[in-house]
Amino acid sequence: MRKRFRLYKRKKGGRYYIHDEVTGKQDSLHTSDRATAVRLFHSRQEAEQQPAVNLQIARAYLAASDPQIATRNWQFVMDEMMKLKKDQTQHRWQTAIKDKAFDSIRHQPLLETRPEHFLRVLEAGKVSTNVYLRRIHNFALDMTWLPWPVLAKKRWPTVEFKEKRGITMAEHQAIVAREQNPERKAFYKLAWHLGASQSDLAFLEAENVDWDNHVISYKRMKTDTVAIMRFDEDMAEILRDLPSSGPLFPYLRTVRAGDRATEFKQRCDGLGIKGVSLHSYRYAWAERAKTAGYPERYAQVNLGHNSKAMTRAYSRKAEVEMPSLSEYERQQKAIIGNHETEPVTQSVAA
């Protein structure tokens, strides 16, 4: 059998090199010592001729530092990730890891996972499969359960999400006009004004409403961030028809998020409205805020986002009609002039 590698020494510099007879590539061994060069040369030959044996040797070395490294599978990684999640995020993960596309690697040992195994999962799955497999893979790397990436970062297929948009005013009015259930009608009306996610909205309580300051505040179930919004008379009119104590939506809070979404979809289908979901109310609020020129920092607080980037992502489809600089300057001067001419009223203590 013809050997693939050949050892030789260059006259200039006196260093040893390995020549690959298949590819023609020459690699320096960075040594002028023959004994060291011969040892490295034989190692390269053995690696080529006995890959299975070398894999076992590598496992033996790894097992010495981590006894469980040979037995961990991807289901173990998923279970460990689940322990770090809570509330709605944990429920979302429970649903995600049930994806049938993961079945082919679920009991696959981490060390025996090849790039083609991941590619088969991605081919069988959906966009969410791509997103969650990336997170599972990165978690295993961060925990040093994987000595190297299964799939290089640039080899992952691009995540391509479906286009998302907000509900238009006309669509919202049609949905509300057709809804016969008072609680659900109020739910859709408040979603339009508040822009909250469906779970945050369904779990609102009367105690979240500060009538003295006309403010609604609540902690988001997904991120634990606090969303704060000042409401006007239109929203106040909706709130007055809801319970003055306890849950604002006693029935809808007992319904699973998936069922609330299904009920909404049925209403949209009946009206011929396509491409929206309950979460589209959140996009609609962000788009309306951007179109109206609402300050981004206020929108971020209202939506309960941790970053401006997220708020921008929600409002990216907003149609903004910008005035010219001169027109904007005149508008600002007019506003300042009105403030200067307004009479100042003073309160006199009795």
Secondary structure as UniProt FT lines:
FT   STRAND          5..9
FT   TURN            11..13
FT   STRAND          16..20
FT   TURN            21..23
FT   STRAND          26..28
FT   HELIX           34..49
FT   HELIX           51..65
FT   TURN            67..71
FT   HELIX           74..83
FT   HELIX           87..96
FT   TURN            97..98
FT   HELIX           100..104
FT   TURN            105..107
FT   HELIX           110..112
FT   HELIX           115..124
FT   HELIX           127..142
FT   TURN            143..144
FT   HELIX           153..155
FT   HELIX           169..178
FT   HELIX           182..194
FT   HELIX           198..202
FT   HELIX           206..208
FT   STRAND          209..210
FT   TURN            211..214
FT   STRAND          215..219
FT   TURN            221..223
FT   STRAND          226..230
FT   HELIX           233..240
FT   TURN            250..251
FT   HELIX           252..254
FT   HELIX           257..271
FT   TURN            278..279
FT   HELIX           280..291
FT   TURN            292..293
FT   HELIX           296..303
FT   HELIX           308..314
FT   TURN            315..317
FT   HELIX           325..341
//
